[in-house]
Amino acid sequence: MDYSARKRGPRSAKWLVLALVSIGTLMSTLDASIVSVAMPTLTAAFHTTVSTSQWFVLAYTSVVTVLLLAFGKLGDIVGRRRLYLCGILAFTAGSLVCGFSVSALMLILARGFQAVGASMIMSSGPALVTDAFPPEERGKSLGFIGSAVALGLLAGPLAGGVIIQYLSWHWMFFINVPIGLVLAAILATRVRGLDESRDGRLDIAGAGLMAIALAALLAGLMRGQDSGWLSHTAIALLVTALAFGAAFIVLERRASDPVLRLSLFRHRDFAVGAISGWANYAATFPIPVFVPFYLQNILGYDPRRVGLVLAFGPLTLALVAPLAGSLSDRIGPRLLTFVGLSIASAGLLSLRTLDPGSSMVGVVWRLVLASLGSAIFVSPNSSSVMGSVAREELGVAAGVVALVRNLGMVCGIALAGSIITTVERGFTATGEIGRGAAFRQLAFLEGLRAALLVCAAIALAGALVSALRVRPYGADRA
């Protein structure tokens, strides 16, 4: 669609489009973070274990990860407004089912369906705004979406704590229903001209292979923590993941219209940015998933206080990330990305020193340190990745960045959860865990410390990879 087509239709409603996309982005981002503070509550409500309850988060992030690129391509074919509208409706329906869930399995499945809608929202929202705004206003408009993401991360723990404290966990999901219905009605009746279809086809085979590889990887990680890493099932699943991953790469190299352009990874800055971006999210995302168990079960915080403590992380991100992005425009991304992940690694190591007697201030400054490192890293890394590709590849590059981000989150949760479960199993084998709640808390705390050590190592490895960028100043390619 050329710019004149945009100007005739959607420009008159560009701010309405931006408002709708920003609210939808806020909803989908908030729902990814709001559940983290409710993990202990949900675990107790459904009488399940930590390894099972982590799927309340993992089901959402993994489904989004699997479908992100496919829906991005589908939006180009059928129209971004139509796909975004379908995403809002699917997300709203999934939220309703989540709120009425009566078992852990039902909630996990509902979260997966909710994530189908979220994936449509995340993949088509920025493109919808880009279509609605002229080129000279594109950066400003997309900046509002970035603010919505930060607000969702910040508001999630706070809103979750308040809702659980004064209402019930069900309302974390019910609150999306009226908002989603209003958004869908306005989008269907007030927004026009953004449904131009384009040439191309959906690479169903490639998307399918990627989905199977990721599902097998996750299942293998979960099976490994439950039955042992040398169990036949775990090994078979991990081998399956490798086989289908290799088949995906072979297919995408030959496809005329692939779901993922592997040629992007020939640019070192793009590959370095993707790898270090995965490391950042794999290292830091387990914090809001597993630290709430420490805060509520060991320190005895109520859900509202847990949400308040966790909010300092995204608050740091919201305040520092824009400043780091501006600074990278002047001094380049190489130093900032290296320093950022190094600080994140130090913050993760500091979290390992928490104990049953730690103060609230002691918890907060450690969370802020880890979040500060991630905040320094994210914007310069994104700038480096987007600046390493030609202009006509920016859309594909943005999709890959989002995919890498979600893969990091999924793998980080699965890895940390498997480590915690393995350590807890060791306490069970010695018989100590049966001696009372204090020993069960000790088992979890030792598992959390082991997981944080591995996460710190991943962050440090990402920092070293970041130093390999070819161009320190991230100038766009000609």
Secondary structure, DSSP 8 states (H G I E B T S, - for coil): --HHHHHHTGGGGHHHHHHHHHHHHHHHHHHHHHHHHTHHHHHHHTT--HHHHTHHHHHHHHHHHHHHHHHHHHHHHH-HHHHHHHHHHHHHHHHHHHHT--SHHHHHHHHHHHHHHHHHHHHHHHHHHHHHS-GGGHHHHHHHHHHHHHHHHHHHHHHHHHHHHHS-TTHHHHTHHHHHHHHHHHHHHH--S-----S----HHHHHHHHHHHHHHHHHHHHHHHH-TTSHHHHHHHHHHHHHHHHHHHHHHH-SS-SS-GGGGGSHHHHHHHHHHHHHHHHHTHHHHHHHHIIIIIS---HHHHHHHHHHHHHHHHHHHHHHHHHHHHH-HHHHHHHHHHHHHHHHHHHTT--TT--HHHHHHHHHHHHHHHHHHHHHHHHHHHTTS-GGGHHHHHHHHHHHHHHHHHHHHHHHHHHHHHHHHHHHHHTGGGG-HHHHHHHHHHHHHHHHHHHHHHHHHHHHHHTT-S-TT-----
